[in-house]
Amino acid sequence: GVADYCRALGVEYIRVNVPIYEVVFLERREKNPCSLCARMRRGALHDIAVEHGCNKLALGHHMDDFVETFFMNLFNEGRIASIPPVAYLSRKSIYAIRPLLLCTEQETAAAAARNALPVVRSGCPRDGHSERERVKQYIKEMDREYPGFLTRSFGALVRGDISGLGHHASR
């Protein structure tokens, strides 16, 4: 797994157990758990990064995530926004960076397979049955009907400088 891979590279591996499942599903019994879960995961990551003296936190969001988030915001909130490629978190004094934004999910998966990288599958009981999954399927459907829909949508987000994408991307 990931711990063995890090050990082989001589990289420190830190794992912290956070009771997200217990809070989200057992205690709060959230009907739509994704938002609370994401906030709790981000909070835990930010705290751990600060605790270990980090000033940057690199996250694995890729192009598909940016496009999916845009459509989720548009469809559900009527808001034109996506994930910022770089965000300064003033309360924690760290930057969250997303260096994979120019890679598609397919390219990322292929690179992981090609390099025999360990992949951790989501243990979420809602994985594959969420609003994000619905939007992912919508984008796949649109991409079949209009080949290149995903990359053209991303290009439009970049050209429109949605969430600062224009300052951090060129494709």
Salt bridges, closest charged atoms under 4 A:
ASP4 OD1 - ARG7 NH2 2.57
GLU30 OE2 - ARG28 NH2 2.96
ASP47 OD1 - LYS92 NZ 2.33
ASP64 OD1 - HIS62 ND1 3.91
ASP65 OD2 - HIS62 NE2 3.42
GLU68 OE1 - ARG132 NH1 3.14
GLU68 OE2 - LYS136 NZ 2.95
GLU77 OE1 - ARG79 NE 2.75
GLU105 OE1 - LYS136 NZ 2.80
GLU107 OE2 - ARG171 NH2 3.58
GLU131 OE1 - ARG134 NH1 2.86
ASP161 OD2 - HIS167 ND1 3.06
